[in-house]
Amino acid sequence: MTHPPHLPTTPPAAPSRRPRPAVRTAAALAVLGLLATAALAPGWATTRTATPDTSSPPVTPPTHPRTAPCEIPAPLTAAQLRVLAARTAATPPTVLPAPQPAAQVLPAVAAEAGCDVPGRFAFVRLRQWAADTSVQGGHATSHVVLFEQRHWRADDGSGRETSLRYPPGPQPTTDDTYLPGNLDGPIGPIAATPAALTAQITSIAPPFLGAPAVLDAVAGLTRWRTPNRDARTAILTLLRHTDRLTYHGAVRDRAGRVGVGISATSDHGTVRSLLILNPTTGEILAYERAHFPPPQDERSPTGQVEDYLLFTAHTRTSTSHTP
């Protein structure tokens, strides 16, 4: 049975359970990238931005609308997931505009979001594109697996996960429930102060792993948790004060939403981590981990997406069966 891969061991991992081929593959790729970073630099990793594709149309800078009501889209059906997988399987890494100073990109304080509501469970709906590599007869082949997931997590480490995947594999759908303490990662919500959040991040992504690990850790935390307004402000503060991050003013995610991008590269620029945030509320819209092989000639490297998370909802609910 193949479940979606989770982030590297250093960022928070998803719940421990049955071995999953996609999990093992993506995790191995991510761990190799981070270990290579550690070997190459004792401090924060040197960041180099991948060469943007200048042939792509420009993205209009994001606007700052008023707080919108919380809208949670309906989950995709198996047929819709199949169509989306066929349309997006070969999507290249996100094209990034020229970098900007952090003060021009990230707000100092996160604005209120329409989904800032009370509830026992953090609720996260996301889609994940994961590169799944298999080795047979000495040859490695890779294909993209697309997951539609729903996560509920209480502060005591209990929760629930539902998942639909394409290609379907032996078990196309799963529905797992977790007792208190059974979900991996720190117990409790995302820290709401910069100092506490820094301690939380460094406990799972030590500084020697470099700036990409900070982005990986933030994505991992928000994969199962919904940061409130104070926690989002703490995340913005952490990112503004993390060395070796590159900021981009208008980046489009796979849902067509325009946000601000924060990227970092490791392994001499061959692996890039990217967060896309709402420019007003600080909500995490998407996360991407991409590999850029060294160019063989004067052409820019094409790159391959290893892992992509598209967050379609971050809110709270009263039970693990709603919405």
N, C-alpha and C positions, 0 to 999 in steps of 0.2 A: 504494500500500500504506500502510495506516495502522497505526502502532505506538503504544504508549502515550506520552502526553506526559510529559516529564520536568520536573523542577523548574526554577525560573528560572535564568538564566545565572549569577547570583551564587552560589546554592548549587550543589553538585556536579551536573554533568549526567550523563546516562546515555551509553552509548557512541555515538560518532559513526558514522553509517551513512546509509542511503538516506533521503531526505526523507520525512517522514511527516506527513500533514495534521493528525492529532491532536496531534503533537508541536509543530508550528508554532503551532497555535491556543492550546493551554494555555500554552506558553512565552511567547507574545506577551502573553497576559493577565497572567501573573505578572510579566513584565518591566515592563509598564506600571504595575502596582501598585507595584512597588519604586521605579521612577523617580519616580512621583508622590510617594512618601514622601520621597525624597531632596530633591525640590524644595520640599517643604513644611517640612522641618525639618533643620537642619544636624547635629543629634545624634540620639540614639535617638528613635524615633518615639513620639508620645504614644499611649498605649494606652487604649482605651475598650472595655469589654466589651459585647457585643451583649445587648439586653434578653432575658432568659430567658423561655421560654414557661411561665408559671405553671400552665397547665392540664395540663401533662405530669405523670405520676406521679413521685414522688420516687425517687431511686436509692439503694439501700442502700449505705453506705460500704464500700469494699473491705476484706476481711479479710487477714490476713498468714499464709498457710498455710506449711507446711514445703516444702522444695524438692521439686518433683515431677519424676518422670522425664521425659526429653525425648520428647515425642510429636509426630510430624510427620504431619499429616493428609494423606490421599491427595488428589491434585489433582482438581479438578472435571472431569467429562466435558463435552462440548459441550452435551449435553442439560441437565445440571445448571446450566451457566453460563447457558443461555438462560432457565431458570426463575428463577434468581437475578436476572438482569438485569431481567426483567419485574416482579419483586417489589420491587426497590430503586431503579428508575430515577428515581422522583420523591421519594426520601428527602430531607428538608430538612436544613439544617445542624444539627449536634449542639446540643442544648439544654444549656446550662451552668448549674450551680448557682452560688450566691453565692460570690464569691472568698474565699480564706482566706490567712493569712500563710504564706509559704513553709515556715517551720519546722514548721508543722502538717501539711504536705502531702508534702514531699519528704524522703526519708531522707538522712542525711549520707553513708552508705556503702551501696553496692549489695550485696545478699545474693547468695550463690551461686545460679546457675540450673541447672536440670536439663540444659539444652542447652549448658552450658559444657564442651565436649569438644575434644580436639585434632584437627587435621586440616589438610591443605594449603590447602583451599578454604573460604572463608566461604560458607555456603549460606543463601539467603534465599528463602522462599516468600511471595508476597504476592498480593493482589488489588487492582486499581486501577479506580476509577470515574472517568472523565475526561469532561469536557464537551467535545464536538467541535462546533465552529461552522463552518458553511459559508455563503458568500455567493453568491446566485444572483439575477440580475435586480434587483440593488440591495437585496435583502432578505436578512437574516441569519436562519438557522435553527440551532438547537442541539439536540443529542441526546446522551445519555449512552452511552459505550462502556465495556464491562466487560472487563477483562483478567485472566486467571489466569497468573501469571508465576513462573518459577524462575530464580534468579540464582546462579551460582558465580563466585567471584572469588578469585584467588591474590594474594599480596602483591606479585608482580611485574607486576600489571596485566593478567594473562591471565585467561581465564574463558569462561563460556558462559551463554547466555540462551535459555530456551524461553518461548513465549508463545502463549496461546489467547485469542481475542477474540470478543465478541458485541456488535453484529451482526458476522457473519463477514467481510464485505467481500471484496475480491478474493483476499486471502491470510489465511485465518482462523488459521493456525498458522505459527509461525516457530521456527527452531532455529539460532542463530548462535554460532559459536566465535571467540574472540579470542586472538591471539598475545600474548606478553609486551609490555606497554606500550601495547596497543591500546585498553584500557579507559580512559575519561576519569577525571579526578579524581586526588587525591594518590596516589602510589605508597606502598604499605605499609598497615598496619592503622590503625584509628582510634587516635589518640594516647591513651595511658593515664595521662597526668598533666594536671592542669588547665592549666598554663602551655602545654604543647605542644598541647593541644586548642584552646586559645584562639587560638594562632597558626594552627592548621590551619583553624579556622572563619573567622577574619578574613581569611585569604588568599582565601577564596571568597565571603565575605559581609562586605564592609567595614562598619565601624560606622555610617557615615552612612546606610546602607540601613535601619537601625532594627532593633528587636527581632524583628519578624516574620521578617526574613531569617535570624536565628539559628536559629529553629525550622525554617525551610525547609532550612537547611544541615544541621542534625542529621538531619532526615528523609532528605535526599539521601545523606548518608554511610551511614546504616543501610539504605538501599535496596539497596546492593550489598555491605555489610560487616556482619560480626557482631561487635559490641563485646564484649570479654571483661569480667570483673568489674571490673578496674581502669579500663577505658575507660568502663564505665557509671557508675562512681563519679565519674570526671572529668566526664562529661556532666551528672550531677546537680549537681556543684559549679558548673559553668559556668552552669547554669540558675538556681541559687540566687543567683548574683552578677550576673545580667544585669538591668539596669534595664528598667522598662516591661513586665515580664511579669506576667500575672495567673494566680493559682493556684486550682484548683478541686478539692475533695476527693473527689468521687465522680462519674465520668463513664463512660458506657457506650459501647463501640465497636460496630461493626456485626456483630461476632461474639457480642455479648452479654456480653463480658468487662467487668468494672468496674475501672477504674484511676483514676489521678489525672490531671487535665488541666492543661496549661500553655498559655495563649493570649496572643496579642498582636494588636493591630489597627493598621491604617495607613489612609491616605487618609481621614482624618476618620471613622474607624470603619467604612468601607464594605468593607474587606477584612480578614478575620480568619484567622490561622494558628493551628492547634491541634495539640498533641502529646498523646497519651494514653499514660501509662507504667504499667507494673506497679508497685504501691506498695511492693513489697519488693525485687525484683531490679533495678528500674530499666530493664527491657527495654522497648523501644518497641513498643507495641501497635498504634497507628494514628496517622495524620497526616491533617489535613483543611485545605483552603484553601477558604474560602467568601466569597461576595460578598453584601453587604447594601446594596441601593439605598437612597437617602434616602427616608424615609417620606413619603407624600403627605398623610397626615392623622395623627390621634392613635394609630392602630394601630401595633403593633410591626412592624418590617420582617420580611418572610418569609425572604428570603435564598435563595441558590442555591449549591450545592456545585460548585466548579470542578474540584477534584481531591481524591480520597480514596484513601489507601493503608491497607490492612488487612494487617498483618504476621502471617501464620499460623505462621511458623517462622523462627528465627534460630539457626543452629548452625554446625558445621564438618564437612566431609567429606574423605575421602582422595582422591576423584576427582571429576571434573566430570560423572559419570554416576550418582552415588548421592546421596541416596536416589532 
